[in-house]
Amino acid sequence: MREYLFDDGLVDDNTDNDGRKLESCCEPIGYRKYELKEVFEVEGRQGIATNGTHYINSGSTALYTYDMEGKLLKKNEDPFAS
C-alpha cells in the first residue's frame, strides 16, 4: 500500500481493506516510501516519540529515554510520584 501526500497530510491509496476503491476529494501530489533500517529492543510497550535527538518510550508506569542508536540513557519508573 502506498501513502499519498496531500496538502493536509498523508492518506492511503484510497482502497479499503478489501481492495475496493474509495471516493477521493483530492489529487495526490506525491507519496512517501518507508524502509525499515534498524530495530532495537526497548523496555516500554505503550508508545514512542522523538525530538530528533532522542527516543522517549513509555510503559504503563514508566518512561525511558534512548539515544538514536538505542542506548538507554534514563529511566523514570515512578513518573506519577508527587
Stockholm file with secondary structure:
# STOCKHOLM 1.0

chainA/1-82         MREYLFDDGLVDDNTDNDGRKLESCCEPIGYRKYELKEVFEVEGRQGIATNGTHYINSGSTALYTYDMEGKLLKKNEDPFAS
#=GR chainA/1-82 SS CCEEEETTEEECCSBCTTSCBCCCSSCCCCEECCCCCCCCCCSCCSEEEECSSEEEEECSSCEEEEETTSCEEEEESCTTCC
#=GC SS_cons        CCEEEETTEEECCSBCTTSCBCCCSSCCCCEECCCCCCCCCCSCCSEEEECSSEEEEECSSCEEEEETTSCEEEEESCTTCC
//
